[in-house]
Amino acid sequence: MVAWLLMTTIRSFTNQVEAALCLSFLQANGFDAVLLDEGSFQNNYAGMAIPIRLQVQEEEATDALALLKTVREEEKET
């Protein structure tokens, strides 16, 4: 089976920059992550209707979410 078929969405974004930062952070920490529907934001009207989806391997979803949560908690502390 193709690897992307085993991916699951862990977050959705309406902000391209935030989506790209989360993607880069997960990839830098060894996760196989991708963004879907990123091109929908090239057209402002379509971007409002179609969020950017951050996906990881199903078996890594819990760990990826936990890692992203630590970043959000650190942001709140500063």
Beta strands, then each sheet from edge to edge (+ up, - down):
strand 1: 7-13
strand 2: 33-36
strand 3: 52-57
sheet 1: 1+ 3- 2+
end
